Amino acid sequence: MIEAPGVVERIDGDSAWVRLTEIQGGCGRCHEPGGCGGARIAHAFGSPNDVFEVRTASSVNVGQSVLLVADEGAALSAAVLSYGVPTMAVLACVGVGTWVAGEAGALVGLVSSLIASAVVVRRISRHRGWTRRLDVSMRPLVSCDVTQVK
């Protein structure tokens, strides 16, 4: 499971808006000598989103510390759908188009594969079973004050 601590900023119906309190990226060696700084790419086009809407069935309060939990395979599944399906479609359609009609066929294959990929990815991503796999759950983060334990 992928876990990230956060704080509930607001509650709206059955959704809670949670701000991440520890934003992590990459291996954590960005600021060390020899670190590649690869996590900085997330900041190249603006600040990454650190506030998320999470559907909640439990009772949480504004200001409460929570732990956001996502399935380990969710990020890989989303990446394969978003990038893998269109890439494979482009390669296949451009190859077939080139074989059938040369450069013009490659261009037709490219355009048609991009349109078909957009339709397929959008349709799959809206499917209820797919979105359920990508859900992020939330549970209260319990803190322990050891100064009061006797």
N, C-alpha and C positions, 0 to 999 in steps of 0.2 A: 504494500500500500504506500502511496505517496501522501505524506502528511505535511501540513503547513499551519503554524499557529496564526491566529488572527483575533481581531476585536470586532464585535458587532457594532456597526455605526448607526444603523436604523433598521426598523422592522416595518414591512408594508404587507399586510395580509399574511399569506403563508410563505413569504420570502423575507430573508434577512440579508442585508448588505454588510459584507464583512471585509475589513481592511486587513491585509496581511501585515504582520508585525515583523517578520523576518523574511526579507526577500533574498532568495538564494539564486545563484546562477552558476552553472558549470561546476568545476571541481573545487572552487573556493581558493584557488591560488592566484587569482587575478592581480592582487596587489603585492605578491611576493616576487622576488627576483627569479627570473626563469619562467614565470607564469605567462601563458599565452594571451590572456586578456580576452579570450573568446566570448565570455559572457557579456562583454561591453557591446557586442553587436546588437543586443536587444535595445540599447539606448541610441542607436544610430539614427533612427527616424522618430525620436520622441521618447518620452518616458513610458515604460511598460505599465500595463494596467495592474494596480495592486488592490483594487476594490472589486469584489465579486458578488453577484446575486446568487444566493443559495436557497433552494427550497427547503423549508424546515417543517418537520412534524413535531419537533420538541419545543418546549417553551424556553426561549432565550430572552435575555434582556439587553437593552442598549448598554454598551460598555462592558459586557461580559466577554471574557476570554474564551475562545473556542478553538477547536482543532478541525481544520478542513481535511477531508480524507477522500482520495480518488484512487480508483483501481490502478494498479501498476501498469497494466497493458493499455489503459485508455489513451495515453499520449501516442504510443506506437500505432494503435489502431486508427486514430485520427490522422496521423501523418501518412500512413499507407493509403487511406482513402483520399486525402487531399492532394498528395503528391504522386503516389505510386500509380493509382488508376489512370490519371491523365498522362503521366509519362509513358506508361506501357501502351496506352491507346495511341499516342502520337507516334511512338516508334513503330508500332504495327501498321498503322494506317499510312504513314509516310513510306514505309518499306513496300507495302502492297501497291500504293499509288505510283511509286517510282518504277516498280516492276511492270505494272500494266501500261502506264502512259508517260514515263519519263518525268521531267521536271514539273510539267503541268499537273500530272497525277500526284506528285509529291505535295504540291501546294494544295490541291483539292483534299488530299488525305489529311494534311495538317489542319486545315480549317474545319473539316467535318469532324475530326477526332476531338478538337477542342470544344466544339459545340456539343457533341455527344457526351464528352466527359463532364461538362458543366451540368448537363441535364441529369446524368446518372449520379454524380456526386451530390447534387442538390436533392434528388429524390431519396437517395439512401440516407442522407443526413437528416431528413425530416421524418424518417420512419421511427415509430415509437420505440421499437426494440433497440435500435441503434442509439438513440438519445439516452435511453435508460443505461446503456453501458458506459456512457460518458458522464453520468451524474456525479456531482461532488456532494458528499454528505458532510454533516457537521455534528460535532458532539462537544459538550461543554468541557473546557480544559480545567481540570481540578488542580488547584495549587495547594501545596502542603506547607504550613507554617511550622517549622521545627522548633521555634522558640517557645511554643505553647505546649509541646509534648513533654510530659513529666514521667 
